[in-house]
Amino acid sequence: MKRVQLNEVGIFIEVVRSDGFRAAAKKLNLGAGSISQSVQRLEDRLGNQLLNRTTRKVALTEAGRTLFNSCSPAFSYIEDVLKELDEAKDSLSGTLKINAPRAVGGCFLDNLLADYASQYPAVNIDIVYQDNKVDLVQSGVDAAIRIDGLLEKDTYAVPIGPKLDMAVVASPEYLKLNGVLNHPSDLTQHRGICYKQQSASNIYAWQFNEDGNKYSITPPPAIITNDTNSIIAFMKKHLGIGYIYLHDAQPYLDTGEFVRVLTEYTSTQGRYSINYLSKKNMPKRLRAFIDMALALN
């Protein structure tokens, strides 16, 4: 038997349902001649006549009845699924899947997602906080929140959230034992509690700005971790000096547990972005999330 084309089976089923070639052609928006030719090709591939027809009527043969009864339920199911997908694209439903680094949760993303959940209760939210780079294709997420250096190539990105100030901080006890810092170059004489992303080959560089010139100086790493909470915990133990978001450091600066140094040299980092695969056929739930994030910019 020659290879059967499923579109020909679908046309045959519509001819039977519509009780004729002309009615099927009108429903499928095709010419009556092309409908007749399609059924003829299907019969030739199967080596069986499926329809007895005159210029006005069609009737199923025994082979045609077998094919119709066997395949019609499957095509009806496919049509129902396609209809559901078509309706779903215009509704805010399903699950919004977001991947983001841990640092942005308390900074702005948790509040943004809470507002989103309140406004769109029919959408479920699946947020995974992890610091390593995510593959947008393989992971199945709608979008990832990432800094510029970790955006996927050939994808789209929309900047969101505030610009993030960095802070070089240490405990007063550490500074008392190891000396104060007056310039970023002094970092070479200190112990660093340094951040390294799980998938990165190098530790995160400490960025500074002096007289309009940007540069990086990173102290010798005494401890390397991929978690900001660990950096804070190690600094509480007076084990070194850290470079973290001011947002994360502020509660400890307010209590006096940490002291901020090199303030006049510390630069502001760029903003995060929503990183997603395509603008075409974007899920409405993601479009609503992006619009809400942009409204806060």
Secondary structure as UniProt FT lines:
FT   HELIX           6..18
FT   HELIX           21..28
FT   HELIX           32..46
FT   STRAND          51..53
FT   STRAND          58..60
FT   HELIX           62..88
FT   TURN            89..90
FT   STRAND          94..100
FT   HELIX           103..104
FT   HELIX           105..109
FT   HELIX           110..119
FT   TURN            121..122
FT   STRAND          123..129
FT   HELIX           136..139
FT   STRAND          143..146
FT   HELIX           148..150
FT   TURN            153..154
FT   STRAND          156..160
FT   STRAND          164..170
FT   HELIX           172..178
FT   HELIX           184..189
FT   STRAND          192..195
FT   TURN            198..199
FT   STRAND          207..210
FT   TURN            211..212
FT   STRAND          213..216
FT   STRAND          221..225
FT   HELIX           228..236
FT   TURN            237..238
FT   STRAND          241..245
FT   HELIX           246..255
FT   STRAND          259..261
FT   TURN            263..265
FT   STRAND          268..269
FT   STRAND          272..276
FT   TURN            280..281
FT   HELIX           284..295
//
